[in-house]
Amino acid sequence: MPPKGRIVVDEFYCKGCELCVEACPQGVIQLAPERLNLKGFHPAEMIAMGCTGCGICAIVCPEVAITVYREIKAREEKANA
């Protein structure tokens, strides 16, 4: 089973450059089509399940507006204890 993850986009900093959309290997990020942030940009958002928490979107974001969370499996928790 592939790892599970999710992203949180800080809309205040997102400038809608789409670098994260292009870089996402799972294709689960898009710009919000009907929402603008305070600066007038369409912010990025996660649109579907399937994020693996790889972190590529956060790495390519020039504004550091993306935080990635990855699910830790029980086996990994026991190994780290």
C-alpha positions as YAML, in Angstrom:
chain: A
units: angstrom
residues:
- id: 1
  name: MET
  ca: [0.00, 0.00, 0.00]
- id: 2
  name: PRO
  ca: [1.49, 3.39, -0.97]
- id: 3
  name: PRO
  ca: [2.17, 5.93, 1.78]
- id: 4
  name: LYS
  ca: [-0.52, 8.49, 2.50]
- id: 5
  name: GLY
  ca: [-0.01, 12.20, 2.91]
- id: 6
  name: ARG
  ca: [-1.68, 15.55, 2.67]
- id: 7
  name: ILE
  ca: [-0.66, 19.14, 2.12]
- id: 8
  name: VAL
  ca: [-1.66, 22.42, 3.71]
- id: 9
  name: VAL
  ca: [-1.21, 25.57, 1.64]
- id: 10
  name: ASP
  ca: [-0.76, 28.89, 3.41]
- id: 11
  name: GLU
  ca: [-2.95, 30.95, 1.11]
- id: 12
  name: PHE
  ca: [-1.47, 34.22, 2.35]
- id: 13
  name: TYR
  ca: [1.89, 33.35, 0.77]
- id: 14
  name: CYS
  ca: [0.73, 31.38, -2.29]
- id: 15
  name: LYS
  ca: [1.07, 33.41, -5.50]
- id: 16
  name: GLY
  ca: [-0.52, 30.86, -7.82]
- id: 17
  name: CYS
  ca: [2.65, 30.15, -9.81]
- id: 18
  name: GLU
  ca: [1.57, 26.52, -10.49]
- id: 19
  name: LEU
  ca: [5.04, 25.08, -9.90]
- id: 20
  name: CYS
  ca: [3.58, 22.68, -7.35]
- id: 21
  name: VAL
  ca: [0.82, 21.65, -9.76]
- id: 22
  name: GLU
  ca: [3.36, 20.79, -12.45]
- id: 23
  name: ALA
  ca: [5.73, 19.03, -10.03]
- id: 24
  name: CYS
  ca: [3.17, 16.80, -8.26]
- id: 25
  name: PRO
  ca: [3.76, 13.23, -9.48]
- id: 26
  name: GLN
  ca: [0.31, 12.16, -8.24]
- id: 27
  name: GLY
  ca: [-1.58, 15.01, -9.94]
- id: 28
  name: VAL
  ca: [-3.56, 15.91, -6.83]
- id: 29
  name: ILE
  ca: [-2.88, 19.67, -6.71]
- id: 30
  name: GLN
  ca: [-4.58, 22.43, -8.70]
- id: 31
  name: LEU
  ca: [-5.21, 26.13, -8.36]
- id: 32
  name: ALA
  ca: [-8.54, 26.97, -6.73]
- id: 33
  name: PRO
  ca: [-10.66, 28.01, -9.73]
- id: 34
  name: GLU
  ca: [-13.30, 29.97, -7.81]
- id: 35
  name: ARG
  ca: [-11.30, 31.40, -4.90]
- id: 36
  name: LEU
  ca: [-8.76, 34.22, -4.62]
- id: 37
  name: ASN
  ca: [-6.43, 34.99, -1.75]
- id: 38
  name: LEU
  ca: [-5.96, 38.50, -0.33]
- id: 39
  name: LYS
  ca: [-3.33, 39.26, -2.97]
- id: 40
  name: GLY
  ca: [-5.65, 38.34, -5.84]
- id: 41
  name: PHE
  ca: [-4.10, 34.97, -6.75]
- id: 42
  name: HIS
  ca: [-5.81, 31.62, -7.11]
- id: 43
  name: PRO
  ca: [-4.11, 29.56, -4.36]
- id: 44
  name: ALA
  ca: [-3.05, 25.95, -4.75]
- id: 45
  name: GLU
  ca: [-5.15, 23.26, -3.12]
- id: 46
  name: MET
  ca: [-5.23, 19.49, -2.84]
- id: 47
  name: ILE
  ca: [-8.08, 18.24, -5.03]
- id: 48
  name: ALA
  ca: [-8.05, 14.48, -4.56]
- id: 49
  name: MET
  ca: [-6.86, 11.67, -2.36]
- id: 50
  name: GLY
  ca: [-3.65, 10.04, -3.47]
- id: 51
  name: CYS
  ca: [-1.01, 12.35, -2.00]
- id: 52
  name: THR
  ca: [1.96, 10.25, -0.88]
- id: 53
  name: GLY
  ca: [3.61, 13.00, 1.15]
- id: 54
  name: CYS
  ca: [6.66, 12.99, -1.12]
- id: 55
  name: GLY
  ca: [7.30, 16.69, -0.47]
- id: 56
  name: ILE
  ca: [8.19, 17.68, -4.04]
- id: 57
  name: CYS
  ca: [5.54, 20.40, -4.05]
- id: 58
  name: ALA
  ca: [7.02, 21.98, -0.91]
- id: 59
  name: ILE
  ca: [10.53, 21.84, -2.34]
- id: 60
  name: VAL
  ca: [9.61, 23.65, -5.58]
- id: 61
  name: CYS
  ca: [7.41, 26.30, -3.91]
- id: 62
  name: PRO
  ca: [9.34, 29.59, -4.09]
- id: 63
  name: GLU
  ca: [7.16, 31.14, -1.39]
- id: 64
  name: VAL
  ca: [7.47, 28.21, 1.07]
- id: 65
  name: ALA
  ca: [3.69, 28.17, 1.27]
- id: 66
  name: ILE
  ca: [3.22, 24.38, 1.41]
- id: 67
  name: THR
  ca: [3.51, 22.12, 4.44]
- id: 68
  name: VAL
  ca: [3.50, 18.37, 3.80]
- id: 69
  name: TYR
  ca: [2.21, 15.82, 6.28]
- id: 70
  name: ARG
  ca: [2.90, 12.11, 5.87]
- id: 71
  name: GLU
  ca: [1.17, 9.26, 7.68]
- id: 72
  name: ILE
  ca: [3.51, 7.18, 9.82]
- id: 73
  name: LYS
  ca: [2.81, 3.47, 9.71]
- id: 74
  name: ALA
  ca: [2.73, 1.44, 12.92]
- id: 75
  name: ARG
  ca: [5.84, -0.49, 11.88]
- id: 76
  name: GLU
  ca: [7.80, 2.77, 11.42]
- id: 77
  name: GLU
  ca: [6.62, 4.01, 14.84]
- id: 78
  name: LYS
  ca: [7.92, 0.85, 16.54]
- id: 79
  name: ALA
  ca: [11.28, 1.11, 14.76]
- id: 80
  name: ASN
  ca: [11.72, 4.74, 15.89]
- id: 81
  name: ALA
  ca: [10.85, 3.97, 19.54]
...
